[in-house]
Amino acid sequence: MKIATYSIKNPLTVWLLMVIFLVGGINAIIQIGKLEDPAFAIKQAIVTTYYPGATAREVEQEVTEPIESTIQQLSQLGDITSRSLPGQSQVTVELRDNFSGENLPQAWDELRRKVDAAARSLPQGAGTPIVNDDFGDVYGMYYAITAEGFSNRQKRELASRLRREVLTVPGVTRAQLGGVPEETIYVEVTQEKLASLGISMSQIASVFQTESAIADAGSVRVEDRRIRLVIPAGDDSAETIRSLSFGMPGTTEQLNIGDIAQVYRLESETPTQLTRHNGQSSFTLAIAGRSDLNIVDIGHKVEAHLDTLRAKLPLGVAIQPIYEQHKVVDEAISDFLINLAASVGIVVAVLLLVMGWRVGVVVGGTLLLTVLGTVLFMWVFSIQMERISLGALIIAMGMLVDNAIVIAESMLLNMQKGKGSVDAAEEAAQQTQFPLLAATVIGILAFAGIGLSQDTTGDFMFSLFAVILISLLLSWVLAVTVTPLLGHYLFKTEHNDADDDIYQGRGFRLYRGLLGLALRHRRITLVILLVTTVVSVIGFGQVKQSFFPPSNTPIFYVNYYLPQGSDIRATEADMVEIEQKILARKEVADVTSVIGMGGSRFMLTYAPELPNPSYGQFIVRTHSREAIPAVIDYIQNDISKAHPQAQIYSKRIFFGPAEGAKVEARFMGNDPDVLRELGAQAIKIMSESTLVTDIRQNWRQREMIVRPVIDDEKARIAGLSRTQIGDALEFASVGNQVGVYREDDRQIPVVIRPPAEERRSMSWLEDRLIYSEAEQSFIPVTQVVKDFELHSENGIIHRRNRVRTLTVQAEPVGDNTAATARANVVKAIEAIKLPAGYTLEWGGEFESSRDAQASLGTKLPISFLSMILITILLFNALRQAALIWIIVPMCVCGVTAGLIITGLPFSFTALLGLLSLSGMLIKNAIVLVDEADLRRRSADNLQDAIFGASISRVRPVILAVLTTVLGMLPLLWDAFFASMAVTIMGGLTFATLLTLVAVPVLYSLFFSEKDMHQGV
């Protein structure tokens, strides 16, 4: 079909297409959903089960093991990891990488059924397992609320009000509170008072349980209506609780709670989470928006609503942002659109300078319509505008502009020879449209492995493949329709009779001399290229390796661990001191502290820490990304030394899916002592390395425990069970929860305990009295407990795929990559002698990168075989295809040089650049070889055919290189795309030599004079 001729003779169709892309693209830019990072499914769920009173080992054996055993039957299961703590089991279920995110609801339903089945076999005393499959929800708007001078009750009411308010904002789906003060009503009664009155704990507990219960009082019929009788719930005020009465045993005398006890309503002594912001106590409000809507619009609506609320809130309440995704997205996309506009502007400017304003307008207009058309289709197919999808446009820029340049340049040359615009356009299109289409499909297939990869990285990068697919196909369609039409309007017919008249410029003469020299010494030229390639491949080993680069966001985390078993209040006290030191740094803008567990998942790449009272985290925002290393150095060198009892390590935010430590060595086996010994050896090796820091292991320290030695025979005589003894000791230490009182939408626990002076010393345990229901009297605890022994035990037991696993973790020092740091210790750690039944495996970035490459490796061979097949079918010959593919590995020369000179690592984005580079190189080679084949049918000799084809490709190749390389300049200052930009710039610069010298030389070696005038 004569597409170019049709486009020129039927301009209305093409103009309609141009208007649709222009108007629709601009509208799509306004309407399209915007995110910071691409949304991808987090295929994880957490199963939490409480087993009060059990040790970590008992939890592992009696709760974690049966739950894991049942979950293992899931066909979708990937990895199953668990953490057994005293009184609590946490099982993390991760589905297979290739499991579709669209089927997650069904998978989680099946998981719940399996867990429900496992719950029936759990021991008495274990709670009902709770499945949390919302673990991956992202709350992109994260605020800290401070209310100095407010009571805990007022703070809770304020938190509830704010949550209700933000949920009314259109587009908001969820709101999560964190660090809200947890209150408890404490009833403190002395042991002396209980013993003197002969009152048991069960008698007092029954008072609270009956007073707080909801009772059905029935209903009465009044005429034709039935009216319910409603008994109001008990009041939870301390004064009312004091007035609760109960009967004295064996008498008719009544006593009030206030007669024997002190009643307080206080903040809980052992809260789950505490939060602080810039040195003040606070709570957090995390807000999530609908994923299919524009997060920027939702964020502005939330911000406007909060501004309205601020005017109505009491004085002293401050709502301060920790992270506002809509602002980050707005700024990032604005900056990226500026970079994109700058790239397009540079491309057009180069064309204007090199080929004149007519060609610049034609190619620049085609490029602009391609970009706008791509955004239009992104909107139609619900592909959101985020870092990866926008980056795909930059990656494809060289290939996008090349299609239009080839058509425009060929059409211009034909018109300079005196042909009319229609004939010139048709000849240009007929000669190049199918080679360009084949090259375009090959460019798309280069990225198919990434787009079709079913692991987490594939999910993260899918929009890259989708946008490249759309943009490259559009660039070809517009190159053979819009470019000829615009050329028809703007290009002028001239009357040069031969190619020689057109290619007489100084640049062409210099190239002709270089090409002649290379062809005269073609074997030497080929040897030089091969030696250069081998040296570059060897030199590539010196290039730093990385997975994903650090984020542009000026935020990093400081993780703080006290010895395992520490009280949350001790963790808080240390963090209050440290946060003041961090805030004193001039580089620091804000510090948010979360204690007891991680914060809400405010970005997709943030993985919150599971609950642990000895853990705290600082979320530190600096004034600029460049200031982060200095603050991290201060924390590592100064703060860590000032707190030797703690483990303190910093962690930067990285692009890509969330992961743990950068360097991880996992030891797997059965005996905890052997695992700890192996871990200690690995830690010693890492400590001797200068390339790793922040070394730790995830089983942490053993916890100190006090173990009562119960005399079972005397306990039976006294009529006391182990449970009763345990309850008595619990009362003596932290208190017994005897009931709850309801206040609006929450229930406040009521705890009865001794006064503080009876709980501060371990010696008090030996002086306790236990009430025996059988004896109807109190007996000394020492009558049934022989001794209180001090022991240490594992407070955390980690398992991976049902095998106990101790993981040694570390971070690279400074600018060293994880690959460099691991390489420094890998031989020594792998040389550790492992007992029979124990294994070592590597996690961290090594595992993530390996798995991503393995997943990519399953798709890339198919992609490359398809690319090779298309090349063979295009020419219907093997020699041309072999010639083209021989030069592809040679492009590593420019890549190696560029990365070594700049010092940037070869990251995952650099791999994308390499794929893009190979597509551009193949495209240029295809067009040149196709031109050489055409000229071989009519030229007098092979050398004339090679010279003619090569010189005809000089200008489009140089233009494509200039426009692409200069168009990449704005990305050199983008953390995510810098290594990709250097890869393309360095590789494409060298690829110019490959296209214009290596391809002609190889063509002269693959073909001879006897191949002249043969059908191609």
WOKA-V253485 format. One record per residue. RES is the residue in one small letter. OMEGA is omega as a letter, one per 40 degrees, with the letter a starting at -180 (none if undefined). Layout:
{{RES	OMEGA} {RES	OMEGA}}
This chain:
{{m	a} {k	a} {i	a} {a	i} {t	i} {y	a} {s	a} {i	a} {k	i} {n	a} {p	a} {l	a} {t	a} {v	i} {w	i} {l	i} {l	a} {m	a} {v	i} {i	a} {f	a} {l	a} {v	a} {g	i} {g	i} {i	i} {n	a} {a	i} {i	a} {i	a} {q	a} {i	i} {g	a} {k	i} {l	i} {e	i} {d	i} {p	i} {a	i} {f	a} {a	i} {i	a} {k	a} {q	i} {a	a} {i	i} {v	a} {t	i} {t	i} {y	i} {y	a} {p	i} {g	a} {a	i} {t	i} {a	i} {r	i} {e	i} {v	a} {e	a} {q	a} {e	a} {v	a} {t	a} {e	i} {p	i} {i	i} {e	a} {s	a} {t	a} {i	a} {q	a} {q	i} {l	i} {s	a} {q	a} {l	i} {g	i} {d	i} {i	i} {t	a} {s	i} {r	i} {s	a} {l	i} {p	i} {g	a} {q	i} {s	i} {q	a} {v	i} {t	a} {v	i} {e	a} {l	i} {r	i} {d	a} {n	i} {f	a} {s	i} {g	a} {e	a} {n	a} {l	a} {p	i} {q	i} {a	a} {w	i} {d	i} {e	i} {l	i} {r	i} {r	i} {k	a} {v	i} {d	i} {a	i} {a	a} {a	a} {r	a} {s	a} {l	a} {p	i} {q	a} {g	i} {a	i} {g	i} {t	i} {p	a} {i	i} {v	i} {n	i} {d	i} {d	a} {f	a} {g	i} {d	a} {v	i} {y	a} {g	i} {m	a} {y	a} {y	i} {a	a} {i	i} {t	a} {a	a} {e	i} {g	i} {f	i} {s	i} {n	i} {r	i} {q	i} {k	i} {r	i} {e	i} {l	i} {a	i} {s	a} {r	a} {l	i} {r	i} {r	a} {e	a} {v	i} {l	i} {t	a} {v	i} {p	i} {g	i} {v	a} {t	a} {r	i} {a	a} {q	i} {l	i} {g	i} {g	i} {v	a} {p	i} {e	a} {e	i} {t	i} {i	a} {y	i} {v	a} {e	a} {v	a} {t	i} {q	a} {e	a} {k	i} {l	a} {a	a} {s	a} {l	a} {g	a} {i	i} {s	i} {m	a} {s	i} {q	i} {i	a} {a	a} {s	i} {v	a} {f	a} {q	a} {t	a} {e	a} {s	a} {a	i} {i	a} {a	i} {d	a} {a	i} {g	a} {s	i} {v	i} {r	i} {v	a} {e	a} {d	a} {r	i} {r	a} {i	a} {r	i} {l	a} {v	i} {i	a} {p	i} {a	i} {g	i} {d	a} {d	i} {s	a} {a	a} {e	a} {t	i} {i	i} {r	a} {s	i} {l	a} {s	i} {f	a} {g	i} {m	i} {p	i} {g	a} {t	i} {t	a} {e	i} {q	i} {l	i} {n	i} {i	a} {g	i} {d	a} {i	a} {a	i} {q	a} {v	a} {y	i} {r	a} {l	i} {e	a} {s	i} {e	a} {t	a} {p	i} {t	a} {q	i} {l	i} {t	i} {r	i} {h	a} {n	i} {g	a} {q	i} {s	a} {s	i} {f	a} {t	i} {l	i} {a	a} {i	i} {a	i} {g	i} {r	a} {s	a} {d	i} {l	a} {n	a} {i	i} {v	i} {d	i} {i	a} {g	i} {h	i} {k	i} {v	a} {e	i} {a	a} {h	i} {l	i} {d	i} {t	a} {l	a} {r	a} {a	a} {k	a} {l	i} {p	i} {l	a} {g	i} {v	i} {a	i} {i	a} {q	a} {p	i} {i	i} {y	i} {e	a} {q	a} {h	i} {k	i} {v	i} {v	a} {d	a} {e	a} {a	a} {i	i} {s	i} {d	a} {f	i} {l	i} {i	i} {n	i} {l	i} {a	i} {a	i} {s	i} {v	i} {g	i} {i	i} {v	a} {v	a} {a	i} {v	i} {l	i} {l	a} {l	a} {v	a} {m	i} {g	a} {w	a} {r	i} {v	i} {g	i} {v	a} {v	a} {v	i} {g	i} {g	i} {t	i} {l	i} {l	i} {l	i} {t	a} {v	a} {l	i} {g	i} {t	i} {v	i} {l	i} {f	i} {m	i} {w	a} {v	a} {f	i} {s	i} {i	a} {q	i} {m	i} {e	a} {r	a} {i	a} {s	i} {l	i} {g	i} {a	i} {l	i} {i	i} {i	a} {a	a} {m	a} {g	a} {m	i} {l	a} {v	a} {d	i} {n	a} {a	a} {i	a} {v	a} {i	a} {a	a} {e	i} {s	i} {m	i} {l	i} {l	i} {n	i} {m	i} {q	i} {k	i} {g	a} {k	i} {g	a} {s	a} {v	i} {d	a} {a	a} {a	a} {e	i} {e	i} {a	a} {a	a} {q	a} {q	a} {t	a} {q	a} {f	i} {p	i} {l	i} {l	i} {a	i} {a	i} {t	i} {v	i} {i	i} {g	i} {i	a} {l	i} {a	a} {f	a} {a	a} {g	i} {i	a} {g	a} {l	i} {s	a} {q	i} {d	a} {t	i} {t	i} {g	i} {d	a} {f	a} {m	a} {f	a} {s	i} {l	a} {f	a} {a	a} {v	i} {i	i} {l	a} {i	a} {s	a} {l	i} {l	i} {l	a} {s	i} {w	i} {v	a} {l	i} {a	a} {v	i} {t	a} {v	a} {t	i} {p	a} {l	i} {l	i} {g	i} {h	i} {y	a} {l	a} {f	i} {k	i} {t	i} {e	a} {h	i} {n	a} {d	a} {a	i} {d	a} {d	a} {d	a} {i	a} {y	i} {q	i} {g	a} {r	a} {g	i} {f	i} {r	i} {l	i} {y	a} {r	i} {g	i} {l	a} {l	i} {g	i} {l	a} {a	a} {l	i} {r	i} {h	a} {r	i} {r	i} {i	i} {t	a} {l	i} {v	i} {i	i} {l	a} {l	i} {v	i} {t	i} {t	a} {v	i} {v	a} {s	i} {v	i} {i	i} {g	i} {f	i} {g	i} {q	i} {v	i} {k	a} {q	a} {s	i} {f	i} {f	a} {p	i} {p	a} {s	i} {n	a} {t	a} {p	i} {i	i} {f	a} {y	i} {v	i} {n	a} {y	i} {y	i} {l	i} {p	a} {q	a} {g	i} {s	i} {d	a} {i	i} {r	i} {a	i} {t	i} {e	a} {a	i} {d	a} {m	i} {v	i} {e	a} {i	a} {e	i} {q	i} {k	i} {i	a} {l	a} {a	i} {r	a} {k	a} {e	a} {v	i} {a	a} {d	i} {v	i} {t	a} {s	i} {v	a} {i	i} {g	i} {m	i} {g	i} {g	i} {s	i} {r	a} {f	i} {m	a} {l	a} {t	i} {y	i} {a	a} {p	i} {e	i} {l	a} {p	i} {n	a} {p	a} {s	a} {y	i} {g	a} {q	i} {f	i} {i	a} {v	i} {r	i} {t	a} {h	i} {s	i} {r	a} {e	a} {a	a} {i	a} {p	a} {a	i} {v	i} {i	i} {d	i} {y	a} {i	a} {q	a} {n	a} {d	a} {i	a} {s	i} {k	a} {a	a} {h	a} {p	a} {q	a} {a	i} {q	a} {i	i} {y	a} {s	a} {k	i} {r	i} {i	i} {f	i} {f	i} {g	a} {p	a} {a	i} {e	a} {g	i} {a	a} {k	i} {v	a} {e	i} {a	a} {r	i} {f	a} {m	a} {g	a} {n	a} {d	i} {p	a} {d	i} {v	i} {l	i} {r	i} {e	i} {l	i} {g	i} {a	i} {q	i} {a	i} {i	i} {k	i} {i	i} {m	a} {s	i} {e	i} {s	i} {t	a} {l	i} {v	i} {t	i} {d	a} {i	i} {r	i} {q	a} {n	i} {w	i} {r	a} {q	i} {r	i} {e	i} {m	i} {i	i} {v	a} {r	i} {p	i} {v	a} {i	i} {d	a} {d	a} {e	i} {k	i} {a	i} {r	i} {i	a} {a	i} {g	a} {l	i} {s	i} {r	i} {t	i} {q	i} {i	i} {g	i} {d	a} {a	i} {l	i} {e	i} {f	a} {a	a} {s	a} {v	a} {g	i} {n	i} {q	a} {v	i} {g	i} {v	i} {y	a} {r	i} {e	a} {d	a} {d	a} {r	i} {q	a} {i	a} {p	i} {v	a} {v	i} {i	a} {r	i} {p	i} {p	a} {a	a} {e	i} {e	a} {r	a} {r	a} {s	i} {m	a} {s	i} {w	a} {l	a} {e	a} {d	a} {r	i} {l	i} {i	i} {y	i} {s	i} {e	a} {a	a} {e	a} {q	i} {s	i} {f	i} {i	i} {p	i} {v	a} {t	i} {q	a} {v	i} {v	a} {k	a} {d	i} {f	a} {e	i} {l	a} {h	i} {s	i} {e	i} {n	i} {g	i} {i	i} {i	i} {h	i} {r	i} {r	a} {n	i} {r	i} {v	i} {r	a} {t	i} {l	a} {t	i} {v	a} {q	i} {a	i} {e	i} {p	i} {v	i} {g	a} {d	i} {n	i} {t	i} {a	a} {a	i} {t	a} {a	i} {r	a} {a	a} {n	a} {v	a} {v	a} {k	a} {a	a} {i	i} {e	i} {a	i} {i	a} {k	a} {l	i} {p	i} {a	i} {g	a} {y	a} {t	i} {l	i} {e	a} {w	i} {g	i} {g	a} {e	i} {f	a} {e	a} {s	a} {s	i} {r	a} {d	i} {a	a} {q	i} {a	i} {s	i} {l	a} {g	i} {t	a} {k	a} {l	i} {p	i} {i	i} {s	a} {f	i} {l	i} {s	i} {m	i} {i	a} {l	i} {i	i} {t	i} {i	a} {l	a} {l	a} {f	a} {n	a} {a	a} {l	a} {r	i} {q	i} {a	i} {a	i} {l	a} {i	a} {w	i} {i	a} {i	a} {v	i} {p	a} {m	a} {c	i} {v	a} {c	a} {g	i} {v	i} {t	a} {a	a} {g	a} {l	i} {i	a} {i	a} {t	a} {g	a} {l	a} {p	i} {f	a} {s	i} {f	i} {t	i} {a	i} {l	i} {l	i} {g	i} {l	i} {l	i} {s	i} {l	i} {s	i} {g	i} {m	i} {l	i} {i	a} {k	i} {n	a} {a	i} {i	a} {v	a} {l	i} {v	i} {d	i} {e	i} {a	i} {d	i} {l	a} {r	i} {r	a} {r	a} {s	a} {a	a} {d	i} {n	a} {l	a} {q	i} {d	i} {a	a} {i	i} {f	a} {g	i} {a	a} {s	a} {i	i} {s	a} {r	a} {v	a} {r	i} {p	i} {v	i} {i	i} {l	i} {a	i} {v	a} {l	a} {t	a} {t	a} {v	i} {l	i} {g	i} {m	a} {l	a} {p	a} {l	i} {l	a} {w	i} {d	a} {a	a} {f	a} {f	a} {a	a} {s	i} {m	a} {a	i} {v	i} {t	a} {i	a} {m	i} {g	a} {g	a} {l	i} {t	i} {f	i} {a	i} {t	i} {l	a} {l	a} {t	a} {l	i} {v	a} {a	a} {v	i} {p	a} {v	i} {l	i} {y	i} {s	i} {l	a} {f	a} {f	i} {s	a} {e	a} {k	i} {d	a} {m	i} {h	i} {q	i} {g	a} {v	none}}
